[in-house]
Amino acid sequence: MSESVFKSILVVAALFFTGFFAAIVLPPLIENPDVWGAFTAGFVNPYSSGYSMDVLVCWAILAVWVVYEAKAYSVRKGWVCLLLGIVPGVAVGFALYLLLRAKQIRVVRRDG
């Protein structure tokens, strides 16, 4: 897979998830702006609890990766990806981090 195809797929996936998230979550959240209630609604049964916990742990793993690479490889602005990993979601934060990282690692490779 070429780098441009890789980046295009990441952008499309992030945009798809953002649109899907907005279409599904925003209407009920506008109707009842209880953010904590919306968050905890992801834990209403064992199945949704499993998926919700998976998302939370994936965000934590992404956070560890971002912090590590900030120190080890000087990858900057990863904190923005962590914020986007909270809203709209880890899919967006992770995709953006891969794009941001690829650009910065490429620069490091040329310099090194």
C-alpha positions in Angstrom: 0.0 0.0 0.0 1.4 3.4 -0.9 1.7 6.2 1.7 -0.9 8.3 -0.1 -3.4 5.5 -0.1 -2.7 4.9 3.6 -3.2 8.6 4.4 -6.3 8.8 2.3 -7.9 5.8 4.1 -7.1 7.3 7.5 -8.7 10.6 6.5 -11.8 8.9 5.1 -12.1 6.7 8.2 -11.8 9.6 10.5 -14.4 11.7 8.5 -16.8 8.7 8.3 -16.7 8.1 12.0 -17.1 11.8 12.8 -20.1 12.1 10.5 -21.6 8.8 11.9 -20.9 10.0 15.5 -22.5 13.4 14.9 -25.6 11.8 13.2 -26.2 9.3 16.0 -25.1 11.2 19.1 -25.9 14.9 18.6 -29.7 14.7 18.1 -30.4 13.0 21.5 -27.7 15.1 23.2 -29.3 18.3 21.9 -32.7 17.0 23.2 -31.2 16.1 26.6 -27.8 17.8 27.1 -26.8 15.5 29.9 -23.2 14.7 28.8 -22.5 12.4 31.8 -25.7 10.5 31.2 -24.8 10.1 27.5 -21.4 8.8 28.5 -22.8 6.3 31.0 -25.4 5.1 28.6 -22.6 3.2 26.9 -22.6 0.9 29.9 -26.3 -0.1 29.9 -25.7 -3.9 29.3 -22.8 -6.3 29.3 -22.2 -6.0 25.6 -22.1 -2.3 25.4 -20.1 -2.3 28.6 -17.5 -4.5 26.9 -17.3 -2.2 23.8 -17.2 0.9 25.9 -14.4 -0.5 28.1 -12.5 -1.4 24.9 -12.7 2.1 23.7 -11.6 3.6 27.0 -8.6 1.2 27.2 -7.7 2.0 23.5 -7.7 5.7 24.4 -5.4 5.0 27.4 -3.0 2.9 25.1 -3.0 5.8 22.6 -2.2 8.2 25.4 0.7 6.1 26.5 2.0 5.9 22.9 1.6 9.6 22.4 3.5 10.5 25.6 6.2 8.0 24.9 6.8 9.2 21.3 6.7 12.8 22.4 9.8 12.0 24.6 11.5 9.4 22.5 11.0 10.8 19.0 9.9 14.4 19.6 6.5 13.9 18.0 4.7 17.1 18.7 1.0 18.0 19.1 -0.1 14.5 20.1 -2.2 16.1 22.8 -4.6 17.4 20.1 -5.1 13.8 19.1 -5.9 12.8 22.6 -8.5 15.5 22.9 -10.1 14.3 19.6 -9.9 10.8 21.0 -12.4 11.9 23.7 -14.8 13.7 21.3 -15.6 12.6 18.7 -13.7 9.4 19.5 -10.6 7.2 19.5 -11.0 6.4 15.8 -10.5 10.1 14.9 -7.7 10.7 17.5 -5.8 7.6 16.4 -6.1 8.3 12.7 -5.0 11.9 13.2 -2.1 10.7 15.3 -0.9 8.3 12.6 -1.1 11.2 10.1 0.7 13.6 12.3 3.3 11.0 13.3 4.0 10.0 9.7 4.7 13.6 8.7 7.1 14.2 11.7 8.8 10.8 11.5 9.5 11.4 7.8 11.2 14.7 8.7 13.3 13.0 11.4 14.3 10.3 8.9 15.6 12.8 6.3 17.5 14.7 9.0 18.9 11.6 10.6 
